């Protein structure tokens, strides 16, 4: 008998009980859902029903039917991909029904080889979740999701508002009114006063320069020189609409800040004490929103004076809290938190070198190869 045959006979046959933990079924009652805009494909373990894969619509009644079918199939945990915003209604319904729902990053989910289809996707998700190979994305408590919704709505309004500032600057430039050269911010006190006077029909540069705020660095004479221009009708019309739209968005931003302040006012506090005296002078514009001192309010909610962190104001602190919440227990240490934020360098190593070292090597080789293109 040859050595090759002997090695085949000596091959150990593993039993199911001998498999490593990575290859064992961890979640026996797992389901996988492929999320779509108009339909959802759901896969459950084989044998739980006549069919193991079913298609459901995206209407609310269909989502309730989906949850009922999962209960009928004795499913306890569900994995779904974070596809756009289509997953949110189903996620919330399944959580209310008592399912353990894992939201998975679609970029980290490998599809099964072969022809791609939604049926294969949901079955692959169900298989991976059965073996415990999927990691759920972080999602804070439901009340923090409410705060996050207000903050993201405000961010969208701020972006839209800034777009109309650019429209103002474009209209001024077309009229050769170089107000942005003499005023730091055209949406400040001086800038808005001058813009509204122009919209009202004022064309005299000296009269417009009288709207200068006393804190403005440039003199009224310099401002008047910048306001000599070509006041064409179509450009003034564009400026008028840009200013109106900017003020409209500012009003909606103020409504968002009021909603955020009202939401924070009804949250459970950890302490009734006021924050300790700060070593730095925190101006009101960094801590006051909708007439509420957020430094005091957030200290009562968290028990920590977050405004003592250098460089952070009310808006930045609220964004962080809206994304991670008030509870930091999901992260074992500050290192884990920094890694989750994406602030750590990569750890991928190939040939005993990190990917950054390999990339630098490739760039240097390319520069040497094309060195003859560079000027002498």
C-alpha positions as CSV (number, residue, x, y, z in Angstrom):
1,X,0.0,0.0,0.0
2,X,1.4,3.4,-1.0
3,X,2.1,6.2,1.5
4,X,-0.6,8.2,-0.3
5,X,-3.3,5.6,0.4
6,X,-2.1,5.2,4.0
7,X,-2.5,9.0,4.6
8,X,-6.0,8.8,3.2
9,X,-6.9,5.9,5.6
10,X,-5.6,7.9,8.6
11,X,-7.6,11.0,7.8
12,X,-9.7,11.8,10.9
13,X,-13.5,12.2,10.4
14,X,-14.9,14.9,12.6
15,X,-18.3,14.5,14.2
16,X,-20.6,17.4,14.7
17,X,-19.7,17.5,18.4
18,X,-16.0,17.8,17.5
19,X,-16.4,20.9,15.3
20,X,-14.8,24.1,16.6
21,X,-17.2,26.7,18.0
22,X,-16.9,28.8,14.8
23,X,-18.5,26.0,12.8
24,X,-21.3,25.1,15.2
25,X,-24.9,26.4,15.0
26,X,-25.1,29.2,17.5
27,X,-28.4,30.7,16.7
28,X,-30.8,27.8,15.9
29,X,-33.8,30.1,15.6
30,X,-32.3,32.6,13.3
31,X,-33.9,34.3,10.2
32,X,-32.3,36.4,7.5
33,X,-34.1,39.3,5.7
34,X,-33.1,40.9,2.4
35,X,-34.4,44.4,2.6
36,X,-35.9,46.2,-0.5
37,X,-37.8,49.3,-1.3
38,X,-41.0,47.5,-2.3
39,X,-40.5,43.9,-1.0
40,X,-38.6,41.9,1.6
41,X,-37.3,38.4,1.2
42,X,-37.3,36.4,4.4
43,X,-35.5,33.1,5.1
44,X,-36.1,30.8,8.1
45,X,-34.6,27.5,9.1
46,X,-35.6,24.6,6.9
47,X,-38.5,22.6,8.3
48,X,-40.2,25.4,10.2
49,X,-42.9,25.8,7.5
50,X,-43.8,24.4,4.1
51,X,-41.4,26.9,2.5
52,X,-38.3,28.3,4.1
53,X,-38.2,31.5,2.0
54,X,-41.1,33.9,1.6
55,X,-41.6,37.3,0.0
56,X,-43.5,40.1,1.8
57,X,-44.5,43.6,0.6
58,X,-43.3,46.8,2.1
59,X,-46.7,48.1,3.3
60,X,-47.3,48.2,7.1
61,X,-49.8,45.3,7.0
62,X,-47.2,43.2,5.1
63,X,-44.7,43.9,7.8
64,X,-47.1,42.8,10.5
65,X,-47.7,39.6,8.5
66,X,-44.0,39.1,8.3
67,X,-43.6,39.4,12.1
68,X,-46.5,36.9,12.5
69,X,-44.9,34.4,10.2
70,X,-41.6,34.6,12.1
71,X,-43.5,34.0,15.4
72,X,-45.2,31.0,13.8
73,X,-41.8,29.6,12.7
74,X,-40.4,30.0,16.3
75,X,-37.8,32.5,15.2
76,X,-36.2,34.5,18.0
77,X,-33.4,36.5,16.3
78,X,-33.3,38.2,12.9
79,X,-30.4,39.6,10.8
80,X,-31.0,42.2,8.1
81,X,-28.8,44.5,6.0
82,X,-28.9,48.3,6.5
83,X,-30.2,49.1,3.1
84,X,-30.9,52.9,2.8
85,X,-33.8,53.8,5.1
86,X,-36.0,50.9,4.1
87,X,-35.0,48.8,7.1
88,X,-36.2,51.3,9.7
89,X,-40.0,50.5,9.8
90,X,-39.4,46.7,9.8
91,X,-36.6,47.0,12.4
92,X,-38.9,49.0,14.8
93,X,-41.8,46.6,14.3
94,X,-39.7,43.5,14.9
95,X,-38.2,45.0,18.0
96,X,-41.6,45.9,19.4
97,X,-42.7,42.2,18.8
98,X,-39.8,41.0,21.0
99,X,-37.3,39.8,18.3
100,X,-33.6,40.2,18.7
101,X,-32.8,42.2,15.6
102,X,-29.2,42.5,14.3
103,X,-28.6,45.3,11.8
104,X,-25.6,44.3,9.6
105,X,-23.4,46.5,7.4
106,X,-24.0,45.3,3.8
107,X,-20.4,46.0,2.9
108,X,-19.2,43.4,5.4
109,X,-21.6,40.7,4.2
110,X,-20.1,38.4,1.6
111,X,-22.6,37.1,-0.9
112,X,-22.7,33.4,-1.8
113,X,-20.8,32.6,-5.0
114,X,-22.7,32.1,-8.2
115,X,-25.7,33.9,-9.7
116,X,-26.8,36.7,-7.4
117,X,-30.5,36.9,-6.3
118,X,-32.5,38.3,-3.4
119,X,-33.4,34.7,-2.4
120,X,-29.7,33.8,-2.1
121,X,-29.0,36.9,-0.2
122,X,-31.6,36.3,2.6
123,X,-30.6,32.6,2.8
124,X,-26.9,33.6,3.1
125,X,-27.7,36.1,5.8
126,X,-29.7,33.4,7.7
127,X,-26.8,30.9,7.3
128,X,-24.2,33.4,8.6
129,X,-26.4,34.4,11.5
130,X,-27.1,30.7,12.4
131,X,-23.3,30.2,12.8
132,X,-23.0,33.5,14.8
133,X,-20.7,35.1,12.2
134,X,-22.5,38.4,12.0
135,X,-21.8,41.4,14.1
136,X,-24.6,43.8,14.8
137,X,-24.1,47.5,14.1
138,X,-24.4,49.8,17.1
139,X,-27.8,51.3,17.6
140,X,-28.6,53.4,20.7
141,X,-31.7,53.3,22.9
142,X,-35.0,54.4,21.3
143,X,-35.0,57.8,23.1
144,X,-31.6,58.6,21.7
145,X,-32.8,57.7,18.3
146,X,-35.5,60.4,18.8
147,X,-32.7,62.9,19.6
148,X,-30.7,61.7,16.6
149,X,-33.7,62.3,14.4
150,X,-34.0,66.0,15.5
151,X,-30.3,66.6,15.1
152,X,-30.1,65.0,11.6
153,X,-33.1,67.1,10.6
154,X,-31.3,70.2,11.8
155,X,-28.1,69.2,10.0
156,X,-30.1,68.9,6.8
157,X,-31.6,72.3,7.3
158,X,-28.2,73.9,8.0
159,X,-26.8,72.4,4.8
160,X,-29.7,73.8,2.8
161,X,-29.3,77.1,4.5
162,X,-25.6,77.3,3.5
163,X,-26.6,76.6,-0.1
164,X,-28.6,79.8,-0.2
165,X,-25.8,81.8,1.3
166,X,-23.8,80.8,-1.8
167,X,-26.7,82.0,-3.9
168,X,-26.5,85.4,-2.1
169,X,-22.8,85.6,-2.8
170,X,-23.3,84.7,-6.4
171,X,-25.9,87.4,-6.9
172,X,-23.7,90.0,-5.2
173,X,-20.7,89.0,-7.3
174,X,-22.8,89.3,-10.5
175,X,-23.6,92.9,-9.5
176,X,-20.0,93.5,-8.5
177,X,-21.0,94.2,-5.0
178,X,-18.0,93.0,-3.1
179,X,-19.6,93.0,0.3
180,X,-18.0,89.7,1.3
181,X,-14.5,91.4,1.0
182,X,-15.2,93.9,3.7
183,X,-17.6,92.0,5.9
184,X,-16.6,88.7,7.6
185,X,-20.0,87.2,7.3
186,X,-22.7,88.5,5.0
187,X,-25.3,86.8,7.2
188,X,-24.1,88.8,10.3
189,X,-25.7,92.0,11.6
190,X,-24.1,94.3,9.2
191,X,-24.4,92.0,6.1
192,X,-28.1,91.2,6.6
193,X,-29.0,94.8,7.3
194,X,-27.4,95.9,4.1
195,X,-28.9,93.1,2.0
196,X,-32.4,93.9,3.3
197,X,-31.9,97.6,2.5
198,X,-30.8,96.6,-1.1
199,X,-33.9,94.5,-1.5
200,X,-36.0,97.4,-0.2
201,X,-34.7,99.6,-3.0
202,X,-31.8,101.5,-1.5
203,X,-28.9,102.0,-4.0
204,X,-26.9,104.9,-2.4
205,X,-23.6,103.3,-1.2
206,X,-23.2,105.8,1.6
207,X,-26.7,105.2,2.9
208,X,-26.1,101.5,2.8
209,X,-22.8,101.9,4.7
210,X,-24.6,103.5,7.6
211,X,-26.0,100.0,8.4
212,X,-22.5,99.1,9.6
213,X,-22.4,97.7,13.0
214,X,-19.9,99.3,15.4
215,X,-18.1,96.0,15.9
216,X,-17.2,95.8,12.1
217,X,-13.5,96.2,11.5
218,X,-13.8,98.1,8.2
219,X,-14.9,101.7,8.1
220,X,-18.1,103.0,6.6
221,X,-16.1,104.5,3.7
222,X,-14.6,101.2,2.8
223,X,-17.9,99.5,3.0
224,X,-19.5,102.2,0.8
225,X,-16.8,101.6,-1.9
226,X,-17.7,97.9,-2.0
227,X,-21.4,98.7,-2.6
228,X,-20.9,100.5,-5.9
229,X,-22.1,98.1,-8.5
230,X,-24.5,97.3,-11.3
231,X,-27.9,96.7,-9.8
232,X,-29.6,94.7,-12.5
233,X,-33.1,93.7,-12.0
234,X,-32.7,89.9,-12.4
235,X,-29.7,89.8,-10.0
236,X,-31.6,91.8,-7.3
237,X,-34.5,89.3,-7.8
238,X,-32.2,86.3,-7.3
239,X,-30.7,88.0,-4.2
240,X,-34.2,88.6,-2.8
241,X,-35.2,85.0,-3.1
242,X,-31.9,83.8,-1.6
243,X,-32.3,86.0,1.4
244,X,-36.0,84.9,1.9
245,X,-35.1,81.2,1.6
246,X,-32.1,81.7,4.0
247,X,-34.4,83.3,6.6
248,X,-37.0,80.6,6.1
249,X,-34.4,77.8,6.9
250,X,-33.1,79.8,9.8
251,X,-36.7,79.8,11.3
252,X,-36.9,76.0,10.8
253,X,-33.5,75.5,12.4
254,X,-34.8,77.5,15.4
255,X,-37.8,75.2,15.6
256,X,-35.5,72.1,15.6
257,X,-33.5,73.7,18.5
258,X,-36.7,74.2,20.4
259,X,-37.8,70.6,19.8
260,X,-34.3,69.4,21.0
261,X,-34.5,71.6,24.2
262,X,-38.0,70.3,24.9
263,X,-36.9,66.7,24.5
264,X,-33.9,67.1,26.8
265,X,-36.2,68.7,29.4
266,X,-38.2,65.5,29.8
267,X,-35.3,63.1,30.1
268,X,-34.4,61.5,33.4
269,X,-31.6,63.3,35.2
270,X,-28.7,61.8,37.1
271,X,-28.1,64.8,39.3
272,X,-29.8,68.0,40.2
273,X,-26.5,69.8,40.9
274,X,-25.2,72.6,38.7
275,X,-21.9,72.1,36.8
276,X,-18.8,73.3,38.7
277,X,-17.2,76.7,37.9
278,X,-15.4,76.4,34.5
279,X,-11.8,77.5,34.2
280,X,-12.5,78.8,30.8
281,X,-15.0,81.5,29.8
282,X,-17.7,79.7,27.7
283,X,-19.6,82.4,25.7
284,X,-23.4,82.1,25.5
285,X,-23.3,81.3,21.8
286,X,-21.5,78.1,22.5
287,X,-23.9,76.8,25.2
288,X,-27.3,78.6,24.8
289,X,-29.8,77.0,22.4
290,X,-33.5,78.0,22.2
291,X,-33.0,80.0,25.4
292,X,-31.8,76.9,27.4
293,X,-28.4,76.6,29.0
294,X,-27.3,73.3,27.5
295,X,-24.2,73.1,29.7
296,X,-26.3,72.9,32.8
297,X,-28.9,70.6,31.3
298,X,-26.4,68.1,29.9
299,X,-24.5,68.1,33.2
300,X,-27.7,67.0,34.9
301,X,-28.3,64.3,32.3
302,X,-24.8,62.8,32.2
303,X,-23.2,63.9,35.5
304,X,-20.2,65.2,33.5
305,X,-19.3,68.7,32.4
306,X,-18.8,68.0,28.7
307,X,-18.2,71.6,28.0
308,X,-14.9,71.3,29.8
309,X,-13.5,69.4,26.8
310,X,-11.4,71.9,24.8
311,X,-12.9,72.8,21.4
312,X,-16.4,71.4,22.0
313,X,-19.5,73.5,22.0
314,X,-23.2,72.8,22.2
315,X,-23.7,71.7,18.6
316,X,-20.7,69.3,18.5
317,X,-21.6,67.8,21.9
318,X,-25.3,67.3,20.9
319,X,-24.2,65.5,17.7
320,X,-22.0,63.1,19.6
321,X,-24.7,62.4,22.2
322,X,-27.2,61.9,19.4
323,X,-25.0,59.3,17.8
324,X,-23.8,57.3,20.9
325,X,-26.2,58.2,23.6
326,X,-25.6,58.9,27.3
327,X,-24.5,55.3,28.1
328,X,-20.9,54.4,27.2
329,X,-21.1,50.8,28.4
330,X,-21.2,49.3,24.9
331,X,-17.5,50.2,24.6
332,X,-15.1,48.4,26.9
333,X,-12.5,51.3,27.0
334,X,-11.6,54.5,25.3
335,X,-9.5,52.6,22.8
336,X,-12.6,50.6,21.7
337,X,-14.5,53.8,21.4
338,X,-11.8,55.5,19.3
339,X,-11.7,52.4,17.0
340,X,-15.5,52.6,16.5
341,X,-15.2,56.2,15.6
342,X,-12.7,55.2,12.9
343,X,-9.8,57.2,14.4
344,X,-7.4,54.3,14.6
345,X,-5.0,53.3,11.9
346,X,-5.5,50.0,10.0
347,X,-4.1,46.7,11.1
348,X,-4.1,44.9,7.8
349,X,-0.6,43.3,7.3
350,X,0.7,41.6,4.3
351,X,4.3,40.3,4.0
352,X,5.1,41.6,7.5
353,X,4.2,45.1,6.4
354,X,1.1,47.1,7.1
355,X,-1.1,48.2,4.2
356,X,0.2,51.8,4.7
357,X,3.8,50.7,4.2
358,X,2.8,48.7,1.2
359,X,1.0,51.6,-0.3
360,X,3.9,53.9,0.3
361,X,6.2,51.4,-1.4
362,X,3.9,51.3,-4.5
363,X,3.8,55.1,-4.7
364,X,7.6,55.4,-4.5
365,X,8.0,52.7,-7.2
366,X,5.5,54.6,-9.4
367,X,7.3,57.9,-8.9
368,X,10.7,56.3,-9.8
369,X,9.1,54.7,-12.9
370,X,7.7,58.0,-14.2
371,X,10.6,60.2,-13.0
372,X,11.5,60.9,-16.5
373,X,8.2,62.9,-16.9
374,X,9.2,65.3,-14.1
375,X,11.0,68.5,-15.1
376,X,14.8,68.6,-14.6
